[in-house]
Amino acid sequence: MSTLEFFDCNALYGIPSVPCLEQAKRVGDLLEEMEWAGVSRALVRHTAMIDESPVVGNRLIVEETAPHPSLCPSWAILPPQTGELGTPDEFLASMAQAGVRALWTYPSRHRYTLDGVTLGPLFEHLVARRVPLFIERGETSRGLSGWELAGAVLQEFPELILVVVGHGSWGEDRYLRPLLEAYEGLHIDTSRYELDGGIADLCRRFGPERLLFGSAFPYTSPGGAMLTLAHADIADEEKQKIAAGNLDRLLSEVRL
């Protein structure tokens, strides 16, 4: 495991509304946890993006991560019709200026509908510019949740790069594998993917490029996901792609 470089796609800091055992209240706390666990870099979120407003959280995360090159800020989206984050063109220009290359969507918590009517103009930009959109499996919209919601979004925008994170330790392959087969832009994180032999079989069937290392910190410890990947029955080159290479590739392909 010490030979792998880990780039975490799913790390959070700030004080969450739902308490957890170990909190990273500030950027420094997150950096200490990463150093202790052996995670080199992280694509990070701020709790204010989720629990307060992207208007506040998006600004905070850029300001607070700026001095730390090992942390890559990500933003949350809102419907452009409300004007809170500007028009799609203005929002993308702000992303470029801030160096943000990944987005998150929280339709149930931010009370909007995740579909083309609400977000079509923005999603067209994301597709054209290859901006990855992350969503937690527990998010809901249109009476859909989890993989049903992911499938509905991809059916409308089949070329969207969508990363579904936090899908649990019991294995949900009967839901996710049909979507992986149908949509090349679908990716998943490995934070709680603890199915025996699961990573190796996904790599055989779909290639290692669709998997991203994620810790889901602070709700789970980075060590579990690191250990699962390090001992997966796949080649070292495939492990490194999952550990960091795939996220590096996705972010490098963004055209802002």
Summary of the structure (lengths in Angstrom):
residues: 256
radius of gyration: 17.0
end to end distance: 34.4
largest distance: 48.5
contacts: 856
relative contact order: 0.15
helix: 46%
strand: 15%
